[in-house]
């Protein structure tokens, strides 16, 4: 088949672009793929700049030229107003070929941020989406976003993945949990306030001094601005139990996960399905995170780790203190997470499920096609 693939490809490296690259590479193995990279036309906050306007125009021109030759069209959609207007323009260009178009939502806030706030945008999106071949979402909690827009048989639930280099052997997991003289916590995500990195820092600062001495937190990720980065680095100066690694490469990332006992994501965002949590599973980490709907699609309190409250440093401090007082059960959770990731959240499984959904179209015997049940 001939695919037109419209998605942000690395760089920059983030959960969205990594997922796009994994699927792109898999499709190229057996199909002819013409890609349109959205990374240059995107901004982290959805703002409109002259440079972005020009890049979006180039994207739309390429879509107009290439869509007529595609047997199937794949598009990852945006959750910002400006990004959605770009998506609507793509829908318009492909209007007579919408029955060949699949859209993939990686986030979880499009309903709250766009459809509920802007009825006109919701109406315009509905006109296009109801004609499409299918919608791909990462978890069942997001199905209601599109339930009134498209035949539920054309909604495909496909979880994200952890990359192969992050899977570590079970004996190595057992080894790191035998070395708990220092409890190592890890935060890898965007260094934005809504992700909760400041709450994690404050939780550490609230710990009793006797506990601080045997707890270390590694932070890694990109700040949106130099001023925010400088403010954070100033706040951690002289704190031996805190390290900020900046933006890390794959080797450093794998090492950080491999050595961490606890992965913490105290996000207050309406997450899609954080790849970082699945990466933590693959590396045999216990997870501390919040109960956002997209997270709860892949996380059970007490099974994969422990729930914490968003925007609540004391909640994090309390759980860390509880864990520090007794390490019983941590290894059991870590091994369970590793086995779950190996069974459900591999890159090949993800790519196979998305490819299968696009090849099979809307064929399904269920109201919502849950591709978790696709053969591995």
C-alpha positions in Angstrom: 0.0 0.0 0.0 1.0 3.6 -0.5 0.8 5.6 2.8 0.9 9.3 3.3 2.4 9.8 6.8 1.8 13.2 8.4 3.4 13.4 11.9 6.2 15.1 13.9 9.4 13.1 13.5 12.5 13.6 15.7 14.1 16.0 16.5 13.1 17.1 18.9 12.8 13.9 20.9 9.6 13.6 22.9 6.9 11.0 23.5 4.9 12.1 20.5 7.8 12.2 18.0 9.3 8.9 19.3 5.9 7.1 18.7 5.7 8.6 15.3 9.2 7.4 14.4 8.5 3.9 15.6 5.4 3.5 13.5 7.0 5.2 10.5 10.0 2.8 10.5 7.7 -0.2 10.8 5.4 0.9 7.9 8.4 1.4 5.6 9.3 -2.3 6.0 6.3 -3.6 4.0 4.8 -0.5 2.4 5.6 2.6 0.3 5.5 5.6 2.7 5.6 9.3 1.8 6.2 11.3 4.9 5.4 14.9 5.8 7.2 16.0 9.0 5.1 18.2 11.2 7.9 19.0 13.7 9.0 22.2 12.1 5.4 23.5 11.9 4.8 22.9 15.6 5.5 24.8 18.8 5.3 23.6 22.3 2.6 26.1 23.3 0.6 26.3 20.1 1.5 29.9 19.4 1.5 31.4 15.9 4.7 32.9 14.6 5.6 34.0 11.1 8.1 31.2 10.8 5.4 28.7 11.9 2.9 30.2 9.4 5.3 29.6 6.6 6.1 26.1 7.7 2.4 25.2 8.0 1.8 26.6 4.5 4.5 24.3 3.2 2.9 21.3 5.0 -0.5 22.1 3.4 1.1 22.4 0.0 2.7 19.0 0.3 -0.5 17.5 1.6 -2.3 18.9 -1.5 0.3 17.4 -3.8 0.7 14.0 -2.1 -2.7 13.0 -0.8 -4.1 12.1 -4.2 -1.6 9.2 -4.6 -2.2 7.6 -1.1 -4.1 4.5 -0.4 -4.2 5.5 3.2 -3.4 8.7 5.1 -2.2 8.8 8.7 -2.2 12.1 10.7 -1.4 12.8 14.3 -3.6 15.6 15.5 -3.0 18.6 17.7 -4.7 19.8 20.9 -4.0 23.5 20.5 -6.3 26.0 18.7 -3.7 26.9 16.1 -2.8 23.2 15.7 -6.4 22.2 15.2 -6.9 24.9 12.6 -4.0 23.4 10.7 -5.6 19.9 11.1 -8.9 21.3 9.8 -7.1 22.7 6.8 -5.6 19.2 6.1 -9.1 17.7 6.4 -10.4 20.2 3.9 -7.6 19.4 1.4 -8.3 15.7 1.8 -12.1 16.1 2.0 -12.9 13.8 -0.9 -10.4 11.2 0.5 -11.4 11.4 4.2 -12.6 7.7 3.9 -8.8 6.9 3.6 -7.7 9.1 6.5 -6.9 7.9 10.0 -6.2 10.4 12.8 -4.2 9.5 15.9 -4.6 11.3 19.2 -1.7 11.1 21.5 -2.9 13.5 24.2 -6.0 13.5 26.4 -7.1 17.1 26.7 -8.5 17.9 23.3 -12.1 17.7 24.5 -11.6 20.0 27.4 -9.3 22.5 25.7 -11.0 22.6 22.3 -14.3 20.9 21.8 -15.9 22.0 25.0 -14.6 25.6 24.7 -15.1 26.2 21.1 -18.4 24.8 19.7 -17.6 26.0 16.2 -14.3 24.0 16.2 -16.2 21.0 17.5 -18.8 21.3 14.7 -16.1 21.6 12.0 -14.2 18.7 13.4 -17.3 16.5 13.5 -18.1 17.2 9.9 -14.7 15.8 8.9 -14.2 13.1 11.5 -17.5 11.4 10.9 -16.4 10.7 7.3 -12.9 9.3 8.2 -11.7 5.7 8.0 -10.8 5.7 11.7 -9.6 7.3 14.9 -6.7 5.9 17.0 -6.5 6.6 20.7 -4.2 5.3 23.4 -6.7 4.3 26.0 -10.4 3.5 26.5 -10.8 6.6 28.7 -10.5 8.8 25.6 -13.2 7.0 23.6 -15.9 9.5 24.7 -13.9 12.3 23.0 -15.0 11.0 19.6 -18.0 8.8 20.5 -20.5 11.3 19.1 -18.4 12.2 16.1 -17.7 8.8 14.4 -19.1 5.3 14.3 -17.7 3.7 17.4 -16.6 0.7 15.3 -14.0 3.0 13.8 -12.4 4.0 17.1 -9.3 1.9 17.7 -7.7 1.7 21.2 -4.0 1.1 20.9 -1.7 1.6 23.9 1.8 3.2 23.6 5.1 1.4 24.1 8.5 1.3 25.7 11.5 1.2 23.4 13.6 -2.0 23.4 16.7 -0.6 25.0 14.8 0.2 28.2 13.9 -3.4 28.9 16.3 -4.8 31.5 16.6 -8.4 32.7 14.7 -9.5 35.8 17.9 -10.5 37.6 19.2 -6.9 37.2 16.0 -5.6 38.6 16.4 -7.9 41.6 20.0 -6.6 41.9 19.1 -2.9 42.0 16.4 -3.6 44.6 19.0 -5.4 46.8 20.9 -2.1 46.9 18.5 0.2 48.7 20.9 2.0 51.0 20.0 4.9 48.7 16.5 5.0 47.3 16.7 6.4 43.8 13.8 8.3 42.3 13.6 9.5 38.7 11.7 12.2 36.9 12.0 12.2 33.1 9.4 14.4 31.3 9.0 17.9 30.1 10.1 20.4 32.8 6.9 22.3 32.7 4.9 23.2 35.9 1.9 21.1 35.0 4.1 18.0 34.9 4.7 18.4 38.6 8.5 18.6 38.8 8.4 21.4 41.3 6.0 19.4 43.6 8.5 16.6 43.6 11.3 18.9 44.5 9.2 20.4 47.3 8.3 16.9 48.5 12.0 16.1 48.9 12.6 19.3 50.8 9.8 18.4 53.2 11.3 15.0 54.0 12.8 14.5 57.4 16.6 15.0 57.4 17.2 11.4 58.4 15.3 10.3 55.2 16.9 12.8 52.9 20.3 11.4 53.5 19.3 8.1 51.8 17.1 9.4 49.0 18.3 10.7 45.6 16.2 12.2 42.9 17.3 12.5 39.3 15.6 15.0 37.0 15.8 15.0 33.2 13.9 16.9 30.6 13.6 20.1 28.6 12.5 23.4 30.0 10.3 25.7 27.9 12.5 28.7 28.8 16.0 29.5 30.0 14.6 31.5 32.9 12.7 28.5 34.2 15.8 26.3 33.8 18.0 28.8 35.6 15.5 29.2 38.4 15.4 25.4 39.0 19.1 25.0 38.9 19.5 27.8 41.4 17.0 26.1 43.7 18.9 22.8 43.8 22.4 24.3 44.3 24.0 22.7 47.3 21.4 19.9 47.6 23.4 16.7 47.3 20.3 14.5 46.9 19.1 16.3 43.7 20.7 16.1 40.2 19.4 17.7 37.1 20.8 16.0 33.9 19.3 18.3 31.3 18.1 16.9 28.0 19.5 13.4 27.9 20.4 11.0 25.0 19.1 7.5 24.8 22.1 5.9 26.5 21.8 8.2 29.5 18.1 7.8 29.7 18.4 4.0 29.7 21.0 4.2 32.5 18.8 6.5 34.6 15.9 4.2 34.3 18.0 1.1 34.9 19.3 2.5 38.2 16.0 4.0 39.5 13.8 2.2 42.0 10.9 4.7 41.7 9.7 6.6 38.8 7.6 9.7 39.7 5.3 11.6 37.4 3.2 14.0 39.5 1.4 15.5 36.5 -1.8 17.6 36.7 -2.3 17.5 32.9 -5.0 15.5 31.2 -2.4 13.1 29.9 -2.9 10.9 26.8 -0.9 7.9 28.0 2.7 8.9 29.1 5.3 6.8 27.4 7.6 7.5 30.3 5.4 5.4 32.6 5.6 2.4 30.2 9.3 3.0 30.0 9.5 2.8 33.8 7.6 -0.5 33.7 10.1 -1.9 31.2 13.0 -0.9 33.4 11.5 -2.5 36.5 10.6 0.7 38.4 7.8 1.2 40.9 5.7 4.2 39.7 4.3 7.1 41.6 1.8 9.1 39.6 -1.6 10.8 39.6 -5.0 9.5 38.6 -5.4 11.2 35.3 -7.8 9.1 33.1 -5.2 8.4 30.4 -2.8 7.1 33.1 -5.4 4.9 34.8 -5.8 3.1 31.5 -2.4 1.5 32.2 -2.0 2.0 35.9 -3.5 0.3 39.0 -2.9 1.7 42.5 -1.0 -0.9 44.6 -0.3 -3.0 41.5 2.0 -0.9 39.4 2.9 1.6 42.1 1.1 4.2 44.2 -1.3 7.0 43.4 -0.4 10.5 44.5 -2.5 13.7 44.4 -1.7 16.3 41.7 -0.4 19.7 42.9 0.2 18.2 46.4 3.9 17.9 47.5 2.7 16.5 50.9 1.1 13.6 49.1 4.4 12.7 47.5 6.4 13.2 50.7 4.0 10.9 52.5 4.4 8.1 50.0 8.2 8.4 49.9 8.3 8.3 53.7 6.1 5.2 53.7 8.2 3.4 51.1 11.4 4.4 53.0 10.0 2.9 56.2 9.5 -0.5 54.5 10.8 -1.7 51.2 8.5 -4.8 51.3 6.7 -5.4 48.1 8.7 -3.1 45.9 10.5 -5.8 44.0 7.2 -7.7 43.4 5.7 -4.5 41.8 8.9 -3.9 39.8 8.9 -7.5 38.3 5.2 -7.3 37.6 5.7 -4.0 35.7 8.6 -5.5 33.7 6.5 -8.5 32.7 3.5 -6.4 31.8 5.6 -4.2 29.6 7.1 -7.2 27.8 3.7 -8.6 27.2 1.7 -5.5 26.2 4.0 -2.5 25.6 6.7 -3.4 23.0 7.4 -1.3 20.0 6.6 -4.2 17.6 3.2 -4.8 19.2 2.4 -1.1 19.0 3.4 -0.8 15.3 1.6 -4.0 14.4 -1.6 -2.9 16.1 -1.7 0.5 14.3 -0.8 -1.0 11.0 -3.5 -3.7 11.4 -6.1 -1.0 12.3 -5.3 1.0 9.1 -5.2 -2.1 6.9 -8.5 -3.5 8.3 -10.3 -0.2 8.3 -13.4 -0.3 10.4 -13.9 -4.1 10.5 -14.7 -5.0 14.1 -17.2 -7.0 16.1 -17.0 -4.6 19.1 -18.5 -1.2 19.6 -15.0 0.1 20.2 -12.2 -1.9 18.7 -9.7 -2.5 21.6 -6.5 -3.4 19.8 -5.0 -4.6 23.1 -6.5 -7.9 22.1 -4.7 -8.1 18.8 -2.3 -11.0 18.6 1.3 -10.2 19.7 
